[in-house]
């Protein structure tokens, strides 16, 4: 499975650790060099440092046109929404999961057809279940 993760932080680091080594190809896009250096140590993981806000260019460089799964996991709800909408409606990625902290945005974008996960004790399990649905 080809997985593209937008955002590098503790959440995406945990997701990479969970998904790596199962034969998955994982690409992580992020602006935090330290985080990217830690996730690239897992098997099957590649990274792209995003230095400028040209999101669509980075998504293409990350292989969004061949991704089976797109995970928007940055710390910014609005960036996650935008990236998820691009993945779903422009690149037709079959499985798009969007992490949102705002309960209002969670309800609104879930109603528009996005698989949305919020903060919970079982967040990694929630993301894994969303991928497998």
Secondary structure, 3 states (H helix, E strand, C coil): CEEEEECCCHHHHHHHHHHCCCCCEEEEEECCHHHHHHHCCCCCEEEEECCCCCHHHHHHHCCHHHCCEEEECCCCHHHHHHHHHHHHHHCCCCEEEEECCCHHHHHHHHHCCCEEECCCCCHHHHHHHHHHC
